[in-house]
Amino acid sequence: MYPVDWGNAEDIVRSLHLAALLFCFWFVATSDLMAGRTLFRPLDETEFKTRHRNHKLLILGLMVFWATGLFLIWKATAFDTTAFSPKLVAKLVVVTTLSLNAVLIGYVALPFLERNKSLTFGEFSFSTRWRLTIIAGISSASWFSALCLGGITFFK
């Protein structure tokens, strides 16, 4: 039996982690653009099916993102919280927020849009538009933060 080269495994997992982030970001961006169409017209049945498929793929991507992220944390800190840097804590807060927001989208926003598929965004009540805007804002801010924390060297 050959010994495991954890250095190589770590590179592979880091690559998977980045791929999962980009995979998720792609589905978030395309779904947000699709949702933006409700400003002008109601979504059609094909668009709703695409949004539901994208959301399922996003959840799958988040599972990979969490699994690879936890592996990387284990390699770097052995889960010793005293070894957690402020940046790592920020990453955990951001990823937890975007994960919980994805669940909120799946259980609140998508079902609401499905029930009201004949309406444009402007035809929703003010309170409903406000709630959907908050959900979308949390999503945008947390995904942008994840990209910045993980991919821009200025934030290291």
C-alpha positions in Angstrom: 0.0 0.0 0.0 1.3 3.4 -0.9 1.3 6.3 1.6 -1.2 9.1 0.9 0.5 12.2 -0.4 -1.6 14.8 1.5 0.1 17.7 -0.2 -1.2 16.5 -3.6 -4.6 15.6 -2.1 -4.8 19.1 -0.6 -4.2 20.6 -4.1 -6.9 18.5 -5.6 -9.4 19.3 -2.9 -8.5 23.1 -3.1 -9.2 22.8 -6.9 -12.5 21.1 -6.2 -13.3 23.7 -3.6 -12.8 26.5 -6.2 -14.7 24.6 -8.9 -17.6 24.2 -6.5 -17.6 27.9 -5.7 -17.6 28.8 -9.4 -20.3 26.1 -10.1 -22.5 27.6 -7.4 -21.8 31.1 -8.5 -22.8 30.3 -12.0 -26.2 28.9 -10.9 -26.8 31.8 -8.6 -26.0 34.4 -11.3 -28.1 32.7 -14.0 -31.0 32.3 -11.5 -30.8 35.9 -10.4 -30.8 37.1 -14.0 -33.8 35.0 -14.7 -35.6 36.3 -11.6 -34.8 39.8 -12.9 -37.0 39.1 -15.9 -40.0 39.4 -13.5 -39.5 43.1 -13.6 -40.8 43.1 -17.2 -42.9 39.9 -17.5 -44.0 36.8 -15.6 -41.7 33.8 -15.8 -42.9 31.0 -18.0 -43.1 27.3 -17.1 -39.7 26.4 -18.7 -38.0 29.2 -16.6 -39.6 27.8 -13.4 -38.3 24.3 -14.2 -34.9 25.8 -14.9 -34.9 27.7 -11.6 -35.8 24.6 -9.7 -33.2 22.5 -11.4 -30.6 25.3 -10.8 -31.5 25.4 -7.1 -31.0 21.6 -6.8 -27.7 21.9 -8.5 -26.8 24.8 -6.2 -27.5 22.7 -3.1 -25.3 19.9 -4.5 -22.5 22.4 -5.2 -22.9 23.8 -1.7 -22.5 20.3 -0.3 -19.2 19.9 -2.2 -18.1 23.3 -1.2 -18.7 22.5 2.5 -17.1 19.1 2.3 -14.0 20.4 0.6 -13.9 23.5 2.8 -14.1 21.3 6.0 -11.2 19.1 4.6 -9.1 22.2 4.0 -9.9 23.5 7.5 -8.9 20.1 9.0 -5.6 20.1 7.1 -4.8 23.7 8.2 -6.0 23.6 11.8 -7.0 20.1 12.8 -10.3 21.8 13.8 -8.4 23.6 16.7 -10.5 26.8 17.0 -7.6 28.6 18.5 -5.8 28.2 15.2 -8.7 29.8 13.2 -7.7 33.1 11.7 -10.1 36.0 11.5 -10.4 35.4 7.8 -11.3 31.8 8.3 -14.0 32.8 10.8 -15.3 35.3 8.2 -15.4 32.6 5.5 -17.3 30.3 7.8 -19.8 33.1 8.6 -20.2 34.0 4.9 -20.6 30.4 3.8 -23.1 29.6 6.6 -25.1 32.7 5.6 -25.2 31.9 1.9 -26.1 28.3 2.7 -29.0 29.3 5.0 -30.1 31.9 2.4 -30.1 29.1 -0.2 -32.5 27.1 2.0 -34.6 30.3 2.5 -34.8 30.8 -1.3 -35.9 27.1 -1.7 -38.6 27.3 1.0 -39.8 30.9 0.7 -38.9 32.7 -2.5 -39.3 29.9 -5.1 -42.6 28.6 -3.8 -43.9 32.2 -3.6 -42.9 32.9 -7.2 -44.4 29.6 -8.3 -47.7 30.4 -6.6 -47.8 33.8 -8.2 -46.3 33.0 -11.6 -48.8 35.1 -13.5 -47.5 38.3 -11.9 -44.6 40.6 -12.5 -42.4 41.8 -9.7 -44.2 45.2 -9.6 -47.6 43.5 -9.1 -46.5 41.9 -5.8 -47.4 43.8 -2.6 -44.8 46.1 -1.2 -44.1 43.9 1.7 -43.6 40.9 -0.5 -41.3 42.9 -2.8 -39.3 44.0 0.2 -38.9 40.4 1.6 -37.8 39.1 -1.8 -35.4 42.0 -2.2 -33.8 41.3 1.2 -33.4 37.6 0.3 -31.8 38.6 -3.0 -29.6 41.2 -1.3 -28.3 38.7 1.2 -27.6 36.2 -1.6 -25.7 38.8 -3.7 -23.7 40.2 -0.8 -22.8 36.7 0.6 -21.7 35.3 -2.8 -19.7 38.4 -3.6 -18.1 38.2 -0.1 -17.3 34.5 -0.7 -15.6 35.4 -4.0 -13.6 38.2 -2.4 -12.5 36.2 0.6 -11.5 33.2 -1.4 -10.1 34.7 -4.6 -8.8 38.2 -4.2 -5.3 38.4 -2.6 -6.0 41.8 -1.1 -8.3 40.2 1.4 -5.7 37.6 2.5 
